[in-house]
C-alpha cells in the first residue's frame, strides 16, 4: 500500500518570537529561553508559538516514518508515526499511514483501529477508508469492506485499486454482475490491469458467459504472459466450451510457469480424462499428489482413471485414500462402490452406495435400489 508523500508545514508564523528559542521536550513540556516549562502554563501568544513548534516536530516524525516505510523498515516506521501522533493527536494522515504499515505486516485489527482514528480526525480522508476496506477485505469481512470502499469512492477516491478490491469483495459474496461493473471501472481507469481482466473473466464464468470469460482471460495473458492463474482459468472455461486440446495446452502453460501448481496438474488430469487419455490423466493426478498429498479430489479422480483402464483394485485403493482424508466425500463412496461391484464385492458395493446416498448423492440411491436387496 502506498504511503503519503513527505509534507512540510503550511503555517506561517507571524509572531516576532524566534522558533530557535523553543525546544519541545515532550507533548506537555517545552524549553523556552533555556527554561523548562509546562506548555499549558504559557500565555496565549507563547502557547501558540509552542504548539506550532510541536506541529513541526510532528511533521518531522511523520516524514521520517514515510521514508522508513518506503524502505520497508516497518517497525521503525511504526515508532516514527507513533511519535507524530504523540506530538499532534489530530494528525489524521499519520494515523492512516501507521495503519498502512500495520496492513503491510498483516496486523489487521491494529490497522483498522488506526484507520478509524484517522477517519474520526478527518472524515474526508478517502485513503483511510480505502485502507480500512483493504484490512477488512483481508480478514474476509467482505460486506464491511465494501462499505468502506463505498465511503472512499464517495470522497472522490478514483483509483483502479479501490474499484478492483471492491469488485473482488463483491465476487466473494457472489454478486457477480456488480463485481463485473467494478472491474469495468477498474479497466476504464487502467486498461493494463491484468488482474482486473482475469477477475472480470472469473465473474463472467460464474454467470456462464464462457465466451466472454475466455476473451478476458486472453486479454489478461496478453498483458502478463507470466500470469499462471489466467492460463489455468482460461483452461477451465475452454473445458466448458469443449475445447479439450486448448484446455490441456493452457494447463500445460500454467504448470510451466509454476510447477508447484498442484491444482493445474489435477485439472489437466481431468481434461485428459475427458479426452480419454487415461494414462496421461493418471500421471497428472499422481504429480498433483506428490505436491499436495492431502488433496483428496486427486485420489478420487485417479480412481476414476484406473476404473476406465479396468484396474479396479487400484481404483478401490484410491477411493480408500480419498475417504481417509475426507470421510464425508460422497463421490468417493459412489465410485468405490462401482469399483467393488466389478471385483464381486457386492456387500461392500452396497454399503458404499448406501453411504453415498445418505450423503446426498442421488446416484447412490439409484445404484442401491437397483442392485441391493
C-alpha positions in Angstrom: 0.0 0.0 0.0 1.4 3.4 -0.9 2.4 5.9 1.8 1.8 9.6 1.7 4.4 12.0 0.4 6.6 13.9 2.8 5.0 17.1 3.8 6.2 20.4 5.2 4.4 22.8 7.5 1.9 25.1 5.7 1.5 27.5 8.6 3.2 30.9 8.5 4.1 32.1 12.0 3.7 35.9 12.2 4.9 36.3 15.7 8.2 38.1 16.2 9.3 35.4 18.7 12.0 33.2 17.3 11.3 29.5 16.9 15.0 29.0 17.7 14.3 29.8 21.4 11.8 26.9 21.7 12.7 23.3 22.2 9.9 20.7 22.5 10.7 18.2 25.3 7.5 16.1 25.2 3.9 16.9 24.3 3.3 18.7 27.6 6.7 20.3 28.2 8.9 22.7 26.3 12.2 24.6 26.9 11.7 28.3 26.3 14.7 30.6 26.5 16.5 27.8 28.3 13.8 27.3 30.9 11.7 24.1 31.1 8.0 25.0 31.4 4.6 23.3 31.1 3.0 24.3 27.8 -0.4 24.9 29.5 1.2 27.5 31.8 2.3 29.8 29.0 0.4 32.8 27.9 -1.7 32.7 24.7 0.9 34.0 22.3 3.7 31.9 23.6 1.5 28.8 23.8 0.6 29.3 20.1 4.3 29.5 19.2 5.0 26.3 21.1 2.0 24.5 19.5 3.3 25.5 16.1 6.7 24.1 17.1 5.0 20.9 18.2 3.3 20.6 14.8 6.7 21.0 13.1 8.2 18.2 15.3 5.2 16.0 14.5 5.7 16.6 10.8 9.4 15.7 11.1 8.5 12.4 12.7 5.8 11.8 10.0 8.3 12.4 7.2 10.8 10.1 8.9 8.0 7.5 9.1 7.3 7.8 5.4 11.0 7.3 4.5 11.3 4.3 6.8 8.1 2.7 5.4 9.3 3.2 1.8 12.5 1.3 2.8 10.3 -1.4 4.4 11.7 -0.7 7.8 8.3 -1.2 9.2 8.9 -1.4 13.0 10.9 1.8 12.9 8.2 3.4 10.7 5.5 2.5 13.3 7.6 4.2 16.0 8.0 7.3 13.9 4.3 7.6 13.1 3.6 7.0 16.8 5.8 10.0 17.7 4.0 12.0 15.0 0.6 11.5 16.6 2.1 11.8 20.1 3.0 15.4 19.3 -0.1 16.1 17.2 -3.0 13.8 18.2 -5.1 15.4 15.4 -2.7 14.3 12.6 -5.1 12.1 10.5 -2.5 11.2 7.8 -0.1 9.9 10.4 -2.8 7.6 11.8 -3.6 6.5 8.3 0.0 5.8 7.4 0.6 3.9 10.6 -2.5 1.8 9.6 -0.9 1.2 6.2 2.2 -0.1 7.9 0.1 -2.4 10.1 -1.5 -3.6 6.9 1.9 -4.4 5.4 2.8 -6.6 8.4 -0.6 -8.3 8.4 -1.8 -6.8 11.8 -5.2 -6.1 10.5 -7.0 -5.2 13.8 -4.4 -2.6 14.6 -4.6 -1.3 11.1 -8.4 -0.9 11.4 -8.0 0.9 14.7 -5.6 3.4 13.1 -7.8 3.9 10.0 -10.7 4.6 12.3 -8.6 7.1 14.3 -7.7 8.8 11.0 -11.4 9.0 10.0 -12.5 10.3 13.3 -10.0 13.1 12.9 -10.7 13.8 9.3 -13.8 12.1 7.9 -13.0 13.2 4.4 -9.7 11.3 4.2 -10.6 8.9 1.4 -7.4 6.9 1.7 -8.2 6.0 5.3 -11.5 4.5 4.2 -9.7 2.6 1.4 -7.0 1.3 3.9 -9.8 0.2 6.2 -11.5 -1.6 3.4 -8.3 -3.4 2.5 -7.8 -4.6 6.1 -11.5 -5.8 6.3 -11.1 -7.5 2.9 -8.0 -9.4 4.1 -10.0 -10.5 7.1 -12.6 -11.8 4.7 -15.2 -9.4 6.1 -16.4 -8.6 2.6 -19.6 -6.7 3.3 -17.9 -4.3 5.7 -15.0 -4.0 3.2 -17.5 -3.0 0.5 -19.0 -0.3 2.8 -15.5 1.1 3.5 -14.7 1.2 -0.2 -18.0 2.9 -0.9 -17.1 5.6 1.5 -13.7 6.1 -0.1 -15.3 6.4 -3.5 -17.9 8.9 -2.2 -15.0 11.0 -1.1 -13.7 11.1 -4.7 -11.0 8.4 -4.5 -10.9 7.4 -8.1 -8.1 4.8 -8.3 -8.2 1.5 -10.1 -7.3 -0.3 -6.9 -10.4 0.9 -4.9 -12.8 -0.3 -7.6 -10.7 -3.5 -8.1 -10.8 -4.6 -4.5 -14.5 -3.7 -4.2 -15.1 -5.8 -7.2 -13.2 -8.8 -5.7 -15.2 -8.4 -2.5 -18.5 -8.4 -4.4 -17.3 -11.5 -6.3 -16.6 -13.2 -2.9 -20.2 -12.6 -1.8 -21.5 -13.9 -5.2 -22.6 -10.5 -6.5 -21.1 -11.3 -9.9 -22.9 -8.6 -12.0 -21.9 -5.9 -9.5 -18.4 -7.3 -9.5 -18.2 -7.0 -13.3 -19.3 -3.4 -13.1 -16.5 -2.6 -10.7 -13.9 -4.5 -12.8 -15.2 -2.5 -15.8 -14.5 0.7 -13.9 -11.0 -0.6 -12.9 -10.2 -1.3 -16.6 -11.6 2.1 -17.6 -9.1 3.7 -15.2 -6.2 1.4 -16.1 -6.6 -0.7 -19.2 -3.3 -2.5 -18.5 -4.6 -4.0 -15.2 -4.1 -7.7 -16.0 -5.7 -9.0 -12.7 -8.8 -6.9 -13.4 -9.3 -8.7 -16.7 -8.6 -12.1 -15.1 -11.1 -11.5 -12.3 -13.8 -10.0 -14.6 -13.4 -13.2 -16.6 -14.0 -15.2 -13.4 -17.2 -13.3 -12.7 -18.3 -13.9 -16.3 -17.6 -17.6 -15.9 -19.8 -17.7 -12.8 -22.7 -16.4 -14.8 -21.9 -18.9 -17.5 -20.7 -16.3 -20.0 -17.9 -18.7 -21.1 -17.1 -16.9 -24.3 -16.8 -13.6 -22.6 -14.7 -15.2 -19.9 -12.3 -16.7 -22.4 -11.8 -13.4 -24.1 -11.0 -11.6 -20.9 -8.6 -14.3 -19.7 -6.9 -14.0 -23.1 -6.6 -10.2 -22.5 -5.1 -10.8 -19.1 -2.5 -13.2 -20.6 -1.7 -10.7 -23.3 -0.9 -8.1 -20.6 1.1 -10.5 -18.4 2.3 -13.7 -20.1 3.6 -15.0 -16.7 0.2 -15.0 -15.1 -0.2 -18.7 -14.4 -3.6 -18.3 -12.9 -5.0 -16.8 -16.1 -3.9 -19.8 -18.1 -5.4 -22.2 -15.6 -8.6 -20.2 -15.5 -8.9 -20.0 -19.3 -8.4 -23.7 -19.4 -11.4 -24.2 -17.2 -13.7 -22.2 -19.5 -12.3 -24.0 -22.5 -13.3 -27.2 -20.9 -16.8 -25.8 -20.7 -16.6 -24.9 -24.4 -15.4 -28.4 -25.2 -12.0 -27.2 -26.4 -10.2 -30.0 -24.7 -6.8 -29.7 -26.5 -6.7 -26.0 -26.0 -7.6 -26.5 -22.3 -4.8 -29.1 -21.9 -2.4 -26.6 -23.6 -3.4 -23.9 -21.2 -2.9 -26.1 -18.1 0.5 -27.1 -19.5 1.5 -23.4 -19.8 0.3 -22.8 -16.2 2.4 -25.7 -15.0 5.5 -24.4 -16.9 5.2 -21.1 -15.2 4.5 -22.6 -11.8 5.5 -26.3 -11.5 4.1 -26.5 -7.9 0.6 -25.7 -9.1 -1.0 -28.9 -8.0 -4.5 -27.8 -8.9 -3.3 -27.3 -12.5 -2.0 -30.8 -12.6 -5.3 -32.1 -11.2 -7.4 -30.2 -13.7 -5.2 -31.1 -16.6 -5.7 -34.7 -15.5 -9.5 -34.1 -15.6 -9.1 -32.7 -19.2 -7.1 -35.7 -20.2 -9.7 -38.0 -18.6 -12.4 -36.4 -20.6 -10.2 -36.7 -23.7 -9.8 -40.5 -22.9 -6.1 -40.2 -22.2 -6.3 -42.3 -19.1 -2.6 -42.9 -18.6 -1.9 -39.2 -19.1 -4.6 -38.4 -16.5 -3.1 -40.9 -14.0 0.3 -39.3 -14.4 -1.1 -35.8 -13.7 -3.1 -36.9 -10.7 0.0 -38.6 -9.4 2.1 -35.5 -9.9 -0.6 -33.5 -8.1 -0.4 -35.8 -5.1 3.3 -35.6 -4.9 3.0 -31.9 -4.4 -0.1 -32.0 -2.2 -0.6 -35.5 -0.7 -3.8 -34.5 1.1 -5.7 -33.3 -1.9 -8.4 -36.0 -1.7 -10.0 -34.9 -5.0 -7.0 -36.2 -6.9 -7.2 -39.6 -5.3 -10.9 -39.9 -6.4 -10.1 -38.6 -9.9 -7.2 -41.1 -10.3 -9.6 -43.8 -9.1 -11.9 -42.9 -12.0 -9.0 -43.2 -14.4 -7.9 -46.5 -13.0 -11.5 -47.7 -13.4 -11.5 -46.7 -17.0 -8.4 -48.9 -17.5 -10.2 -51.7 -15.8 -7.8 -51.6 -12.8 -10.5 -52.0 -10.3 -8.4 -52.9 -7.3 -6.2 -49.7 -7.8 -9.4 -47.8 -8.1 -10.7 -49.1 -4.8 -7.4 -48.2 -3.1 -7.5 -44.6 -4.3 -11.1 -44.3 -3.1 -10.0 -45.6 0.2 -7.3 -42.9 0.5 -9.8 -40.2 -0.6 -12.2 -41.3 2.1 -9.5 -41.4 4.8 -8.8 -37.8 4.0 -12.4 -36.8 3.9 -14.8 -39.3 5.5 -17.8 -37.4 4.1 -16.7 -37.4 0.5 -19.8 -38.8 -1.2 -18.3 -39.1 -4.7 -15.6 -41.4 -3.4 -18.1 -43.7 -1.8 -20.1 -43.9 -5.0 -17.0 -44.6 -7.1 -15.7 -47.2 -4.7 -19.0 -48.9 -4.8 -18.9 -49.1 -8.6 -15.3 -50.5 -8.5 -16.2 -53.0 -5.8 -19.0 -54.3 -7.9 -16.5 -55.1 -10.6 -14.4 -57.3 -8.2 -17.5 -59.0 -7.0 -17.6 -57.4 -3.6 -21.3 -56.8 -3.7 -21.8 -56.4 0.0 -19.1 -53.7 0.1 -20.6 -52.0 -3.0 -24.0 -51.8 -1.5 -22.6 -50.4 1.7 -20.8 -47.7 -0.2 -23.8 -46.8 -2.4 -25.9 -46.5 0.7 -23.4 -44.2 2.3 -23.2 -42.1 -0.9 -27.0 -41.8 -0.9 -27.0 -40.8 2.8 -24.5 -38.1 1.9 -26.8 -36.7 -0.7 -25.7 -38.4 -4.0 -28.9 -39.5 -5.7 -26.9 -41.9 -7.9 -26.0 -43.8 -4.8 -29.7 -44.3 -4.0 -30.3 -45.5 -7.6 -27.4 -48.0 -7.6 -28.6 -49.3 -4.2 -32.2 -49.7 -5.2 -31.3 -51.5 -8.5 -28.6 -53.8 -7.2 -29.0 -54.4 -3.4 -31.7 -56.3 -1.7 
